[in-house]
């Protein structure tokens, strides 16, 4: 006669050991599965701008590499603070990313910002460097050089007006720096963006402006404006006959934009590494470079999160010095 033995119950110790193993493995499994759904790039400025265009080209090309759609969402407002704040507060899971820009290292010196643009985000890497600002004047004006412009502005204080695009923007900072270095009183007239300021120069509504290369070059080629100088560290390969402001006796006159990619703080390091790899693979492709070069943008070299963070810290300190020219000083984040 045989007796059916009852199945043994697993020991309580084995049960808890298995449970702990599952819990500890869960974050790793989630990281390995990334991405399993669409990723969103938040652009904190309006469509068509200098941050939006590289972001859209990057999204279209990078989504094939990561195997998931990348959606670009524009959240403009408060010089980029509105969109950046939404990402800062987002879940740190790699699905909501910020397309950051030069405004992130300028804003803190001029307007209330609730976050630190470096330490409160997990920086992934730069997308592009540039474009630089270009000093343009109306083509019908007699100014053939920056020296002639400065001489007239000194002789006739408040006569020359330049278009700008907001209190914490590169164009108005450039005007402030020029006034400080040259002893002029060029008046800044605010517009909604660099493009509108360039149009106002063409119509003669204002005498000149510091506008980005992508706005300046086509208008200059058409003879509608005259380009006097590039506000960058070196002459542009695509515009070699236009001198830099530094060459003309204005040291430290370097106003170049950048576009980067960042995630909410505490995003897992494996996700940041994954995104950095595919970001670099994409921006170094011939197709991406070909879309950026006509805009006066270049591709960063040795593009690591650490190098990007160091660059942003350096720029934040430099922008603090420029802010002092207009009576502003760095503020603490208003959390």
GIBELUR-V305706 format. One record per pair of residues at least 24 apart in sequence whose ideal C-beta (glycine too) atoms are under 6 Angstrom apart, sorted by the first residue. I is the first residue (numbers start at 1). J is the second residue. D is the distance in Angstrom with one decimal. If there is no record, write none. Layout:
[[I | J | D] [I | J | D]]
//
This chain:
[[31 | 268 | 5.3] [31 | 270 | 4.6] [34 | 94 | 5.6] [34 | 271 | 5.4] [35 | 66 | 5.7] [35 | 68 | 4.4] [38 | 68 | 5.6] [38 | 69 | 4.3] [38 | 71 | 5.6] [39 | 68 | 6.0] [39 | 70 | 4.9] [39 | 95 | 5.5] [40 | 71 | 5.0] [40 | 73 | 5.5] [40 | 96 | 5.2] [41 | 72 | 4.9] [41 | 97 | 5.5] [41 | 99 | 5.3] [42 | 73 | 5.4] [42 | 75 | 5.6] [42 | 83 | 5.0] [42 | 87 | 5.1] [42 | 98 | 5.4] [43 | 74 | 5.0] [43 | 99 | 4.7] [44 | 75 | 5.6] [44 | 80 | 3.9] [44 | 83 | 2.7] [44 | 84 | 5.2] [45 | 76 | 5.2] [46 | 76 | 4.7] [47 | 74 | 5.3] [50 | 257 | 5.8] [51 | 99 | 5.4] [51 | 101 | 4.7] [51 | 259 | 5.3] [54 | 127 | 5.1] [54 | 128 | 5.1] [54 | 259 | 4.8] [55 | 99 | 4.4] [57 | 291 | 5.0] [58 | 127 | 5.7] [58 | 282 | 6.0] [61 | 282 | 5.0] [61 | 288 | 5.9] [62 | 278 | 5.7] [62 | 282 | 4.4] [65 | 278 | 4.6] [66 | 278 | 5.4] [79 | 103 | 5.4] [79 | 107 | 5.5] [79 | 168 | 5.1] [81 | 113 | 5.6] [85 | 114 | 5.8] [87 | 264 | 6.0] [88 | 115 | 4.6] [88 | 120 | 5.7] [90 | 264 | 5.0] [92 | 264 | 4.2] [92 | 266 | 4.4] [92 | 267 | 4.2] [94 | 267 | 5.7] [94 | 271 | 4.0] [97 | 261 | 5.8] [97 | 263 | 5.3] [98 | 262 | 4.6] [100 | 260 | 4.9] [100 | 262 | 5.1] [101 | 259 | 5.4] [102 | 257 | 4.8] [102 | 258 | 5.8] [105 | 312 | 5.7] [105 | 315 | 4.4] [105 | 316 | 4.3] [105 | 319 | 5.3] [106 | 168 | 4.9] [106 | 319 | 5.0] [107 | 168 | 5.2] [108 | 330 | 5.9] [108 | 331 | 5.9] [109 | 319 | 5.9] [109 | 320 | 5.6] [109 | 323 | 3.7] [109 | 328 | 5.2] [109 | 330 | 5.3] [110 | 167 | 5.4] [110 | 168 | 3.8] [110 | 328 | 5.5] [111 | 168 | 5.8] [112 | 334 | 4.4] [113 | 333 | 5.7] [114 | 333 | 5.7] [114 | 334 | 5.5] [114 | 335 | 5.4] [115 | 333 | 5.5] [116 | 333 | 5.4] [118 | 309 | 5.7] [118 | 312 | 5.1] [118 | 313 | 5.7] [120 | 265 | 5.2] [121 | 262 | 4.2] [121 | 265 | 5.7] [122 | 263 | 4.4] [122 | 265 | 5.7] [122 | 267 | 4.3] [122 | 272 | 5.4] [123 | 262 | 5.0] [123 | 305 | 4.9] [123 | 308 | 4.8] [123 | 309 | 5.0] [124 | 261 | 4.3] [124 | 262 | 5.9] [124 | 272 | 5.8] [124 | 275 | 4.9] [124 | 276 | 5.3] [124 | 305 | 6.0] [125 | 276 | 5.0] [125 | 279 | 5.1] [125 | 303 | 4.6] [125 | 308 | 5.3] [126 | 258 | 5.9] [126 | 260 | 4.7] [126 | 300 | 4.1] [126 | 303 | 5.6] [126 | 308 | 5.4] [127 | 259 | 4.4] [127 | 260 | 5.9] [127 | 261 | 6.0] [128 | 259 | 4.9] [128 | 292 | 5.5] [128 | 297 | 4.0] [129 | 258 | 5.4] [129 | 298 | 4.9] [129 | 300 | 5.5] [130 | 256 | 5.1] [130 | 296 | 5.3] [130 | 297 | 4.7] [130 | 298 | 5.5] [131 | 212 | 5.0] [131 | 213 | 3.9] [131 | 214 | 5.7] [131 | 295 | 6.0] [131 | 296 | 3.2] [131 | 297 | 5.5] [132 | 213 | 5.9] [132 | 230 | 5.4] [132 | 231 | 5.5] [132 | 232 | 3.3] [132 | 256 | 4.5] [133 | 170 | 5.9] [133 | 174 | 5.6] [133 | 210 | 4.3] [133 | 231 | 4.0] [133 | 255 | 4.4] [134 | 213 | 5.5] [134 | 216 | 3.9] [134 | 227 | 5.4] [134 | 230 | 5.5] [135 | 210 | 5.6] [135 | 228 | 4.8] [135 | 229 | 4.6] [136 | 201 | 5.7] [136 | 208 | 6.0] [136 | 216 | 5.1] [136 | 225 | 4.3] [136 | 227 | 5.3] [137 | 207 | 6.0] [137 | 208 | 4.0] [137 | 226 | 5.3] [138 | 201 | 5.4] [138 | 204 | 5.3] [139 | 223 | 5.9] [139 | 224 | 5.8] [139 | 225 | 5.5] [139 | 226 | 5.2] [146 | 228 | 5.0] [146 | 229 | 5.2] [146 | 248 | 5.1] [150 | 182 | 4.7] [150 | 184 | 5.9] [153 | 184 | 4.0] [153 | 186 | 5.5] [154 | 184 | 5.7] [157 | 185 | 4.3] [158 | 185 | 5.3] [158 | 187 | 5.6] [160 | 186 | 4.9] [160 | 207 | 4.9] [161 | 187 | 4.6] [161 | 189 | 5.1] [161 | 206 | 4.4] [161 | 207 | 5.7] [162 | 186 | 5.3] [162 | 188 | 5.6] [162 | 208 | 5.2] [162 | 209 | 5.0] [163 | 189 | 5.4] [163 | 191 | 5.0] [163 | 197 | 2.9] [163 | 200 | 5.0] [163 | 206 | 5.0] [163 | 209 | 4.0] [164 | 188 | 4.3] [164 | 190 | 5.5] [165 | 191 | 5.7] [165 | 193 | 5.0] [165 | 194 | 5.6] [170 | 255 | 4.8] [171 | 210 | 4.5] [173 | 322 | 5.3] [174 | 210 | 4.2] [174 | 231 | 5.7] [174 | 255 | 5.0] [176 | 325 | 5.1] [176 | 326 | 4.6] [177 | 325 | 6.0] [180 | 325 | 4.7] [181 | 250 | 5.2] [201 | 225 | 5.4] [213 | 296 | 3.3] [214 | 295 | 4.6] [214 | 296 | 5.7] [231 | 255 | 4.3] [232 | 256 | 5.4]]
//
